[in-house]
Protein backbone atom coordinates (compact mmCIF):
# COMPACT_ATOMS: atom_id res chain seq x y z
CA UNK A 1 0.00 0.00 0.00
CA UNK A 2 1.34 3.42 -0.89
CA UNK A 3 2.31 5.94 1.78
CA UNK A 4 -0.28 8.37 0.45
CA UNK A 5 -3.05 5.76 0.66
CA UNK A 6 -2.01 4.90 4.23
CA UNK A 7 -2.03 8.60 5.09
CA UNK A 8 -5.52 9.09 3.69
CA UNK A 9 -6.89 5.92 5.32
CA UNK A 10 -5.80 7.25 8.73
CA UNK A 11 -8.51 9.92 8.28
CA UNK A 12 -5.97 12.55 7.38
CA UNK A 13 -7.02 14.97 4.69
CA UNK A 14 -4.95 15.93 1.72
CA UNK A 15 -4.80 19.66 2.33
CA UNK A 16 -3.96 22.11 -0.44
CA UNK A 17 -0.55 22.64 1.20
CA UNK A 18 0.27 18.92 1.18
CA UNK A 19 -1.07 18.51 -2.35
CA UNK A 20 1.07 21.35 -3.71
CA UNK A 21 4.16 20.24 -1.80
CA UNK A 22 3.83 16.76 -3.29
CA UNK A 23 3.20 18.26 -6.72
CA UNK A 24 6.33 20.41 -6.46
CA UNK A 25 8.47 17.38 -5.60
CA UNK A 26 7.27 15.19 -8.49
CA UNK A 27 9.81 16.40 -11.02
CA UNK A 28 12.88 17.10 -8.89
CA UNK A 29 14.32 17.39 -5.39
CA UNK A 30 13.77 20.83 -3.93
CA UNK A 31 14.65 22.84 -0.83
CA UNK A 32 12.08 24.85 1.15
CA UNK A 33 12.27 28.16 -0.66
CA UNK A 34 12.22 26.41 -4.04
CA UNK A 35 9.12 24.48 -2.93
CA UNK A 36 7.41 27.76 -2.01
CA UNK A 37 8.20 29.29 -5.39
CA UNK A 38 7.02 26.18 -7.24
CA UNK A 39 3.75 26.11 -5.26
CA UNK A 40 3.12 29.73 -6.18
CA UNK A 41 3.78 28.96 -9.85
CA UNK A 42 1.70 25.75 -9.90
CA UNK A 43 -1.26 27.47 -8.23
CA UNK A 44 -0.96 30.58 -10.40
CA UNK A 45 -0.40 32.64 -7.25
CA UNK A 46 -3.57 31.46 -5.49
CA UNK A 47 -1.76 29.38 -2.83
CA UNK A 48 0.88 31.17 -0.81
CA UNK A 49 2.38 29.42 2.18
CA UNK A 50 4.45 31.01 4.87
CA UNK A 51 7.64 29.35 6.03
CA UNK A 52 5.98 28.17 9.25
CA UNK A 53 3.14 26.49 7.37
CA UNK A 54 5.52 24.96 4.85
CA UNK A 55 7.95 23.51 7.37
CA UNK A 56 5.12 22.35 9.65
CA UNK A 57 3.61 20.44 6.73
CA UNK A 58 7.03 19.07 5.72
CA UNK A 59 7.65 17.90 9.28
CA UNK A 60 4.32 16.03 9.36
CA UNK A 61 4.97 14.57 5.91
CA UNK A 62 8.41 13.35 7.01
CA UNK A 63 6.92 11.78 10.15
CA UNK A 64 4.24 10.06 8.03
CA UNK A 65 6.96 8.97 5.56
CA UNK A 66 5.19 10.65 2.66
CA UNK A 67 8.45 12.34 1.70
CA UNK A 68 12.06 11.96 2.73
CA UNK A 69 15.11 14.14 2.98
CA UNK A 70 17.56 13.43 0.18
CA UNK A 71 21.24 12.71 0.48
CA UNK A 72 22.12 15.83 -1.51
CA UNK A 73 24.49 17.97 0.54
CA UNK A 74 25.51 20.62 -1.97
CA UNK A 75 24.74 23.36 0.53
CA UNK A 76 23.34 23.84 4.01
CA UNK A 77 19.82 23.51 2.58
CA UNK A 78 17.76 20.39 3.12
CA UNK A 79 16.37 18.85 -0.05
CA UNK A 80 13.24 16.71 -0.13
Beta strands, then each sheet from edge to edge (+ up, - down):
end
